[in-house]
Amino acid sequence: DHAERIDVLVIGAGVAGASAALSAARALDGRARVLVVERADWPRQKVCGCCLGAHGVASIRRLGVDLQATPADCIALDRIRVT
C-alpha cells in the first residue's frame, strides 16, 4: 500500500541528508515518518567527510553518534597542513 503518510522527505542520504533525517525524526519525538531516498549505491567512496574539523565533530556528537565506534581503517588527525 503506497498510501502511507510521509511527514518528512529527505532527498540524498549523504552526511547532510542523514543528519537532517535524524534531526527531523528526533524533533517530533519519533512520531514523524521520515523517508530518505538516495539514487547511489552504498557503500560508496566520497571525499566529503573524510576529514572533519572541530565544528563537524561537534555536530556529529550533538547527533549522538559514537565517534569511538569508527572503522579500523580510520586515522585520527591532530593537525593538517594545506598548501
N, C-alpha and C positions, 0 to 999 in steps of 0.2 A: 504494500500500500504506500503510494507516494504522497498521501495527503497529510503526512506528519507535519507538525508545526516546527519551524526553524526560527528561533529568535535572533540569532546572530550568524551571519555567513562570512567566513574569512576566506579570501582568495589568496592562496600561497601559504605553504607550510614551512617556510624558512624560519629563521630566527625571529623576525618581526611578526610574522603571521602566527606562529606557535605561541609567542608571548601574548599577542593580542587575544587569541582564543582562550588561553588560560586565564588571563585577566578578566575577560568578559564572563567566563563561567563562574569565577570566584566572586565577581561583583554582585551577582544575583544569587549568591549562596547555593550554587549548584542547581538552581531551578531552571536556568536558561538552557535551551537546546542549542548548542554551538556546533556548527558544521564547518570543517576545514576542508577545502578542496585544493589539490595540487596536481599539476599536469606532469611533473617529472617523476621518474622512478627513484626509489630510495634503496639503499643509501646512495648519496652522490658526493663527489668531491667538489668542494667550493672553497674559494679563497675567503669569503666573508666569514667572520667568526673564528678564523684561525689564530688571531691574536686579539686578546681582549684587554683593553685598558681598565683603569680603576673604575671608571663610570660603568663600563659594560659588566664588570664583575659584580659591582654593587647592584645593578639592575637584575642580574641573574639571581643573586642572593635574595632580593626582595620577592622574586617569584617562588622562592622556596626550593630552588634546585640545589642538590647536594654537590658542591664542587669537589668534594673529596672522591666522589664516585666517577672519576674520569677514566677514559680508556687507557690502557697500559702504554700506548704509543704517544701519549701527550707529554709535552715537555713544558715545565713551568719556566717562564722567563722572568728574571728580576730586573732586566734592563734591555733596551733596544736602541740601536743607533741607525738612523735613517740618513742616507746621503744622497 
